[in-house]
Amino acid sequence: MAEYISITVSKSELPDISKVNTTLAVIDSRPRLVLSDGSSCKAPDGSDLGLKASTIVEFICDTSIFGVGQPRLVGQLPPGDDDIGCFYVIQWGTHVSDSSVLV
């Protein structure tokens, strides 16, 4: 059985935003996880769109944060309705993603 990632935003549980992925890519000098194959995406009428939820987690170097930091949801498509959200962008500020640490 696949493992899924779920996050909580404003006391409401989002759908499974993707399967767990341990592959880290560095794009434009920023480490990112590109996650796919989450819950089935739904149209506003509840019908299945034939797409799976996906997420990008972008790690931002912030040397003022001591510890792992906190993920922050910065984008969702379509916007405004957690029940039909299908694509998410999460930024995670942490000193651990500093380029001097990643070498």
N, C-alpha and C positions, 0 to 999 in steps of 0.2 A: 504494500500500500504506500502511495506517495505521501511525502510530508508536504504541508502547505504553510505559508506564512500568512498570518492575519494580524492586522493592527487595529487599534481602537482610536477613533476620532470623535470627539464631542459625545462621548457616552454611547455611540452607536457602533456596532460591529460591522466592518466592511466584509464583503465576500472574500473568499480565498483569492488573494491577489496574484498568486503564482505558486508553482512548485518550488521547493527549496533548491537553490543553485549555489554551488560553492566556487564558481568560476568568476574571478575578478578580472576585469579589463581596465586598462588605463587609457582613457580617451581625453585628449586635450589636457594632459598632465593631471587628470583627476581620476582616482579609482572609482569604478562603477560596477554594480551588479546589474545585469540585464536578466530579468526574471520573466518567465512565460508559462503558458499552459495552466492558468488558474481556473477559476469558476467559469461556467458558460456565461457569456454576455447576454443581457436581456434588453429588449426594446422597451419603450415606455408602456406598451400594452402587455408586457410580460412574456412576449414570444421570444424564442431563442434566436439570436442573430447568427449562430454558427461560428462565433468567435470565442476565444478564451481570453480571460483577463491577463494583462501583463503589467510589469512594473519596472521602472528604472530607479535604482537607489544610487544616488550620487554622493560620495563622501567628500566633504569640504574641509580643507585644512583650517583649523582654528586653534592656534596655540594658546588662546586664553581659556580653553576648556580643558580641565584636568580630569581625565577619565574617558569613558567611551562616548560621552555626549548623548544626545537624544535625537531620534529621527523626527522629521517634520514633513508632513504632507504639504507639498507646494503646488500640486496640480492633479486634476482628475478630469477625465473625459468619459462621457459628457459631464460637464460641470454641474454642480448643484444638487444632484440626486444620487445619494449613496446606493440606492437600490438598483440602479442601472449603470453604475460606474464600471468601466471596462479597462481603463488605462490610468496608471498612477505614476506620479513622479515624487520621489521622496528625497529630501536632502538631509544629510546626517553630518553635522559639524562635530569634528573631533580632532584632537592633536595627533591621534594615531595615524591619520591619513596624510600627515606632513610628508613631503617628498623625501626629506632627509631620513625619515623612519622607514620608508618603503624600499630603499635601495638595498 
